[in-house]
Amino acid sequence: MTRTVLVNAGPWLPVPPDGYGGIENVVAALVPELRRRGIRVLLATVGRSTLPADEHLTCFPGGQFEVLQRPYNQVSGVAHAHLHAVVRALRDRHDIDLVHDHVEVVGLAVLAAAALAPGAPPVLHTLHWDLRKHADFYSGLDAGPRVRVNGVSASQLDRAPEALRRHSVGYVHLATPLAIGADRRPPAEKAGHAVVVGRITAGKGQHLAARLAHEGGFDLVLAGPVGPYRQPADLTEAGAAAAANPDVRYWQDEVRPLVDGIRVRWIGTVAGQERNALVASARVALFPLQWEEPGGTAVVEALALGTPAVGLSRGCLPELVEHGRTGWLATSLDDLAALIPAAGQIDPRECREQAARRFTPAVMAARYADLYEQLISGFAPRAAVPADRAASIRAVGPAG
């Protein structure tokens, strides 16, 4: 039987995004594989999206990400306008078997209410973010029997409020198209630099990576936006007004003093082949995390490109990185500094082979397709959330 799924990517960025856009990249990896499995996809996104789908539903012509920097009373209606279009489609159509939502908080709140209507399709809401941000909402969640959530790691769900866990059907690790055929990809020539790819924000710990580069005497490239500013020139042009953004303040206070353009460089957002070449040629991808990273897209991308991941053992990293085989995980910054030189002991082929086995879009889509069928058929049990995965790290260190 052909299923029709409304995949709600939200109003913030096109799918696929032009550079940074974690959730949108996940949707871009998932939808083609769902369609290959015979699932019809109605993609709720913005007009600039170029990802093929069976149908597109749009409320805004372009991404609304930049308006997030405005005061709340000017921004609050954006997600609601987009969700209103989604709910209208659910009201006017009768061929949608399930909604797979990716919109933070507003998606779950609105669609949980919509699911109360007679004949409404079930909802699967994927949690891509730090659940502590919305503790009041999640701790009191009562979304009814037709709404379920999934995490993107066991670690994320371990920290979820009990009310949210009662709606959980487990977790699905993120995937990357770079993992397709990664085990057959010719090895890239390694340069001497380390890399941190991702939004420059305190939780990612770019200031710590920069400090380690200066202390350890290795070159570091920081690639990613600062707030809404994709390139250094964009941030310079914004001037003093940009400091209202907390990521900009973090950049100015903690990171920029360490960026000398020689030992440590910030190159802004990179995408496509430029991003791939940067990561594939790096000797190590650094993850000095200062928060419990829920998903780890940059981790699986690095492994797919044959670059070992070295980071602090927080959040999802112990689930994605096999200590001593595809990277090194440390419990302190001092231990992390000692492990960075050992990245050369990790075989890049092993990184690519693990990515090709675990992190392809086909693997992710198979898991979601199974969850879809459970929800559509009415079988959506509460998942048993595994214990903290940090304990699963083997006690192994670098040779030397």
C-alpha positions as CSV (number, residue, x, y, z in Angstrom):
1,M,0.0,0.0,0.0
2,T,1.3,3.4,-1.0
3,R,1.6,5.8,2.0
4,T,1.5,9.6,1.8
5,V,3.6,11.4,4.5
6,L,3.6,15.1,5.0
7,V,7.2,16.0,6.0
8,N,7.2,19.4,7.7
9,A,10.7,21.0,7.3
10,G,9.5,24.4,8.5
11,P,9.8,28.0,7.3
12,W,13.4,28.8,8.3
13,L,15.7,27.6,5.4
14,P,15.2,26.0,2.0
15,V,15.7,22.3,1.6
16,P,18.5,21.5,0.9
17,P,20.0,24.6,2.6
18,D,22.8,26.6,1.0
19,G,25.4,25.7,3.6
20,Y,24.5,25.6,7.3
21,G,21.1,24.1,8.2
22,G,21.2,20.9,10.2
23,I,17.5,20.0,10.2
24,E,17.1,20.9,6.6
25,N,20.1,18.7,5.6
26,V,18.5,15.8,7.5
27,V,15.2,16.3,5.6
28,A,17.2,16.5,2.3
29,A,18.8,13.2,3.1
30,L,15.6,11.5,4.2
31,V,13.0,12.4,1.6
32,P,14.7,10.9,-1.5
33,E,15.1,7.6,0.4
34,L,11.5,7.6,1.5
35,R,10.4,8.1,-2.1
36,R,12.7,5.2,-3.2
37,R,10.8,3.1,-0.7
38,G,7.5,4.0,-2.4
39,I,6.4,6.6,0.1
40,R,4.7,9.7,-1.4
41,V,6.1,12.8,0.2
42,L,4.3,16.2,0.6
43,L,7.1,18.5,1.7
44,A,6.1,21.5,3.7
45,T,8.9,24.0,3.2
46,V,9.7,27.4,1.6
47,G,9.4,28.3,-2.0
48,R,13.1,28.4,-2.7
49,S,13.5,24.7,-1.8
50,T,14.8,22.6,-4.7
51,L,14.5,19.1,-3.2
52,P,12.3,17.0,-5.4
53,A,9.1,15.7,-3.7
54,D,5.8,14.4,-4.9
55,E,4.2,17.7,-3.8
56,H,5.4,20.9,-2.1
57,L,3.4,23.0,0.4
58,T,4.7,26.5,1.0
59,C,3.7,29.6,3.0
60,F,6.8,31.8,2.5
61,P,8.7,32.2,-0.8
62,G,12.1,32.1,1.0
63,G,13.7,31.1,4.2
64,Q,12.8,33.2,7.3
65,F,16.0,32.4,9.3
66,E,17.2,36.0,9.5
67,V,14.0,37.2,11.1
68,L,14.8,35.1,14.1
69,Q,17.1,37.9,15.3
70,R,14.1,40.3,15.6
71,P,12.1,40.8,18.9
72,Y,9.8,38.0,19.8
73,N,6.6,40.0,19.0
74,Q,7.8,40.4,15.5
75,V,8.9,36.8,15.0
76,S,6.3,34.7,16.8
77,G,3.9,34.6,13.9
78,V,6.3,33.1,11.4
79,A,6.2,29.5,12.5
80,H,2.5,29.8,13.2
81,A,1.8,31.0,9.7
82,H,3.7,28.1,8.3
83,L,1.9,25.6,10.6
84,H,-1.5,27.1,9.8
85,A,-0.8,26.2,6.1
86,V,0.1,22.6,7.2
87,V,-3.1,22.3,9.4
88,R,-5.2,23.6,6.5
89,A,-3.8,20.9,4.2
90,L,-4.6,18.3,6.8
91,R,-8.2,19.7,7.1
92,D,-8.8,19.9,3.3
93,R,-7.2,16.6,2.3
94,H,-7.9,13.0,3.2
95,D,-4.9,11.2,1.6
96,I,-2.3,12.1,4.2
97,D,-1.4,9.0,6.3
98,L,1.0,10.6,8.7
99,V,2.8,13.9,9.5
100,H,6.5,13.8,10.2
101,D,7.3,17.1,11.9
102,H,10.7,18.8,12.4
103,V,9.6,22.2,13.7
104,E,10.8,23.0,17.2
105,V,8.1,23.2,19.8
106,V,5.5,25.0,17.7
107,G,5.2,22.0,15.4
108,L,4.5,19.6,18.2
109,A,2.1,22.0,20.0
110,V,0.0,22.8,16.9
111,L,0.0,19.3,15.5
112,A,-0.9,17.7,18.8
113,A,-4.0,19.9,18.9
114,A,-4.8,19.1,15.2
115,A,-4.4,15.4,15.9
116,L,-7.5,15.6,18.2
117,A,-9.8,16.2,15.2
118,P,-11.7,13.1,14.0
119,G,-9.9,11.3,11.2
120,A,-6.7,13.3,11.7
121,P,-3.5,11.5,10.7
122,P,-1.0,10.4,13.4
123,V,2.1,12.6,14.0
124,L,5.7,11.8,14.5
125,H,7.7,14.7,15.8
126,T,11.5,14.5,15.7
127,L,13.5,16.2,18.4
128,H,16.6,17.7,16.9
129,W,17.6,20.1,19.7
130,D,18.5,20.6,23.3
131,L,15.4,19.6,25.3
132,R,16.3,21.8,28.3
133,K,15.4,24.9,26.2
134,H,11.7,24.1,26.6
135,A,11.5,22.3,29.9
136,D,8.1,23.9,30.9
137,F,6.5,22.7,27.7
138,Y,8.0,19.2,27.6
139,S,7.5,18.4,31.3
140,G,3.8,18.9,31.0
141,L,3.2,17.4,27.6
142,D,0.0,15.4,27.1
143,A,-0.3,15.0,23.4
144,G,-2.7,12.1,23.2
145,P,-2.3,8.6,21.7
146,R,-1.9,9.7,18.1
147,V,1.3,11.8,18.7
148,R,4.7,10.3,19.2
149,V,8.2,11.8,19.3
150,N,11.6,10.4,18.5
151,G,15.0,11.5,19.5
152,V,18.2,11.7,17.4
153,S,20.2,9.9,20.0
154,A,19.8,7.8,23.1
155,S,21.7,10.4,25.1
156,Q,19.1,13.0,24.2
157,L,16.2,10.9,25.4
158,D,18.0,10.0,28.5
159,R,17.8,13.6,29.6
160,A,14.2,14.2,28.5
161,P,11.4,14.9,31.0
162,E,9.3,11.9,31.9
163,A,6.2,13.4,30.2
164,L,8.1,13.6,26.9
165,R,9.6,10.1,27.3
166,R,6.1,8.7,27.6
167,H,5.5,9.8,24.0
168,S,8.8,8.5,22.7
169,V,9.2,5.7,20.2
170,G,13.0,5.7,20.6
171,Y,15.7,7.4,18.6
172,V,17.0,7.4,15.0
173,H,20.6,8.5,14.4
174,L,21.2,11.1,11.8
175,A,22.6,10.3,8.4
176,T,24.6,12.0,5.6
177,P,24.6,11.4,1.9
178,L,28.4,11.5,2.2
179,A,28.2,8.0,3.7
180,I,26.8,6.5,0.5
181,G,29.7,4.5,-0.9
182,A,32.1,6.0,1.6
183,D,33.8,2.6,1.9
184,R,34.6,2.7,-1.8
185,R,35.8,6.4,-1.9
186,P,39.5,6.9,-2.7
187,P,41.4,8.3,0.3
188,A,42.0,12.0,0.4
189,E,45.4,13.4,0.9
190,K,45.7,14.6,4.4
191,A,47.0,18.1,5.2
192,G,48.1,19.3,8.6
193,H,45.1,21.2,9.8
194,A,42.3,20.4,12.2
195,V,38.8,21.5,11.6
196,V,35.6,22.5,13.5
197,V,32.6,22.7,11.3
198,G,29.3,24.1,12.6
199,R,27.6,27.2,13.9
200,I,30.0,29.2,16.1
201,T,28.3,29.1,19.4
202,A,29.4,28.5,23.0
203,G,28.0,25.0,23.1
204,K,30.3,23.9,20.2
205,G,33.4,25.1,22.1
206,Q,35.3,26.8,19.3
207,H,37.2,29.0,21.8
208,L,38.5,25.8,23.4
209,A,39.6,24.4,20.0
210,A,41.4,27.7,19.2
211,R,43.1,27.6,22.5
212,L,44.3,24.0,22.0
213,A,45.6,24.9,18.5
214,H,47.8,27.7,19.9
215,E,49.0,25.5,22.8
216,G,49.5,22.4,20.7
217,G,51.0,24.1,17.7
218,F,48.6,22.9,15.1
219,D,46.6,24.8,12.4
220,L,42.9,25.1,13.0
221,V,40.1,26.1,10.5
222,L,36.8,27.2,11.9
223,A,34.0,26.8,9.3
224,G,30.4,28.0,10.0
225,P,28.3,31.0,10.5
226,V,28.2,33.4,13.5
227,G,24.6,33.9,14.2
228,P,22.9,34.9,10.8
229,Y,26.3,36.1,9.4
230,R,27.6,33.5,6.9
231,Q,30.8,35.2,6.0
232,P,33.4,37.4,7.8
233,A,32.5,40.3,5.5
234,D,28.8,39.9,6.4
235,L,29.6,40.2,10.1
236,T,31.9,43.2,9.5
237,E,29.3,45.0,7.5
238,A,26.7,44.5,10.3
239,G,28.8,46.5,12.7
240,A,27.9,47.1,16.3
241,A,24.3,46.2,15.8
242,A,25.3,42.5,15.4
243,A,26.3,42.3,19.1
244,A,22.7,41.9,20.1
245,N,23.0,38.3,19.0
246,P,24.4,36.0,21.7
247,D,26.5,34.0,19.2
248,V,28.1,37.2,18.0
249,R,28.9,38.2,21.5
250,Y,30.5,34.8,22.1
251,W,32.5,35.3,18.9
252,Q,33.7,38.7,19.9
253,D,34.5,37.9,23.5
254,E,35.8,34.3,23.4
255,V,36.8,33.3,19.9
256,R,37.9,36.3,17.9
257,P,40.9,37.2,20.2
258,L,42.3,33.7,19.3
259,V,41.8,34.0,15.6
260,D,45.0,35.3,14.2
261,G,44.5,34.3,10.5
262,I,47.6,32.1,10.7
263,R,47.4,29.4,13.4
264,V,43.6,29.8,13.7
265,R,41.4,30.9,10.8
266,W,37.7,31.5,10.5
267,I,36.5,31.1,6.9
268,G,32.7,31.4,7.4
269,T,30.1,29.0,6.0
270,V,31.3,26.5,3.4
271,A,29.2,24.0,1.5
272,G,29.3,21.3,-1.1
273,Q,32.7,20.3,-2.5
274,E,34.5,23.1,-0.7
275,R,33.2,21.8,2.7
276,N,34.0,18.2,1.7
277,A,37.5,19.0,0.6
278,L,38.2,20.9,3.8
279,V,37.0,18.1,6.1
280,A,38.4,15.2,4.0
281,S,41.9,16.8,4.0
282,A,41.9,17.5,7.7
283,R,43.8,15.3,10.0
284,V,41.2,15.6,12.7
285,A,37.7,17.0,13.3
286,L,37.5,18.5,16.7
287,F,34.4,18.4,19.0
288,P,35.3,20.2,22.3
289,L,31.6,20.2,23.2
290,Q,30.3,22.3,26.1
291,W,26.8,20.9,25.9
292,E,25.1,17.6,25.4
293,E,25.1,17.5,21.6
294,P,21.9,15.7,20.6
295,G,22.5,14.7,17.0
296,G,26.0,15.2,15.7
297,T,25.6,15.8,12.0
298,A,29.2,17.1,11.7
299,V,30.5,14.0,13.4
300,V,28.9,11.6,10.9
301,E,30.0,13.8,8.0
302,A,33.6,13.8,9.2
303,L,33.6,10.0,9.5
304,A,32.1,9.6,6.0
305,L,34.9,11.7,4.7
306,G,37.6,9.6,6.4
307,T,38.5,12.1,9.1
308,P,38.7,10.9,12.7
309,A,36.6,12.6,15.3
310,V,38.3,13.7,18.5
311,G,36.2,15.3,21.2
312,L,34.8,15.4,24.7
313,S,32.6,12.5,25.6
314,R,29.4,14.3,25.9
315,G,25.9,14.0,24.4
316,C,25.7,11.7,21.4
317,L,29.4,11.4,20.7
318,P,29.9,8.1,22.5
319,E,27.1,6.6,20.3
320,L,28.7,7.8,17.0
321,V,32.4,7.6,17.6
322,E,34.0,4.2,18.4
323,H,36.8,5.1,20.8
324,G,40.2,4.0,19.4
325,R,38.7,2.9,16.1
326,T,37.0,5.9,14.5
327,G,38.3,8.6,16.8
328,W,39.2,9.4,20.4
329,L,36.9,10.6,23.2
330,A,38.1,12.4,26.4
331,T,36.5,13.2,29.7
332,S,38.5,16.5,30.3
333,L,40.1,19.2,28.2
334,D,43.6,18.1,29.3
335,D,42.9,14.6,28.1
336,L,41.5,15.9,24.9
337,A,44.7,17.9,24.2
338,A,46.7,14.7,24.7
339,L,44.6,12.8,22.3
340,I,44.7,15.2,19.3
341,P,48.2,14.1,18.2
342,A,47.0,10.5,18.3
343,A,44.5,11.1,15.5
344,G,47.1,9.8,13.1
345,Q,46.7,6.4,14.6
346,I,43.1,6.1,13.4
347,D,42.7,4.5,10.0
348,P,40.6,6.8,7.7
349,R,39.3,3.7,5.9
350,E,37.8,2.5,9.1
351,C,36.0,5.8,9.5
352,R,34.6,5.6,6.0
353,E,33.5,1.9,6.4
354,Q,31.7,2.6,9.7
355,A,29.9,5.5,8.1
356,A,28.9,3.5,5.1
357,R,27.4,0.8,7.4
358,R,25.7,3.0,10.0
359,F,25.0,6.5,8.7
360,T,23.6,6.3,5.2
361,P,20.2,7.9,4.4
362,A,18.9,4.5,3.5
363,V,19.6,3.2,7.0
364,M,17.8,6.3,8.5
365,A,14.9,6.0,6.1
366,A,14.4,2.3,6.9
367,R,14.0,3.1,10.6
368,Y,11.6,6.0,9.9
369,A,9.5,3.9,7.5
370,D,9.1,1.3,10.3
371,L,8.0,3.9,12.8
372,Y,5.6,5.3,10.2
373,E,3.9,1.9,9.9
374,Q,3.7,1.5,13.6
375,L,2.0,4.8,14.1
376,I,-0.4,4.4,11.1
377,S,-1.4,0.9,12.2
378,G,-2.0,2.2,15.7
379,F,0.9,0.3,17.3
380,A,3.0,3.0,18.8
381,P,4.4,1.7,22.1
382,R,6.5,3.7,24.5
383,A,10.1,2.9,23.8
384,A,12.5,1.8,26.5
385,V,15.2,4.5,26.6
386,P,18.7,3.0,27.0
387,A,20.9,4.1,29.9
388,D,23.5,6.8,29.5
389,R,25.8,5.7,26.7
390,A,28.9,7.4,28.2
391,A,29.5,4.2,30.2
392,S,29.9,2.2,26.9
393,I,33.2,3.8,26.0
394,R,35.9,1.2,26.1
395,A,38.9,1.9,28.4
396,V,41.4,2.2,25.5
397,G,43.9,4.9,24.8
398,P,46.4,5.8,22.1
399,A,49.5,3.7,21.7
400,G,52.7,5.4,22.5
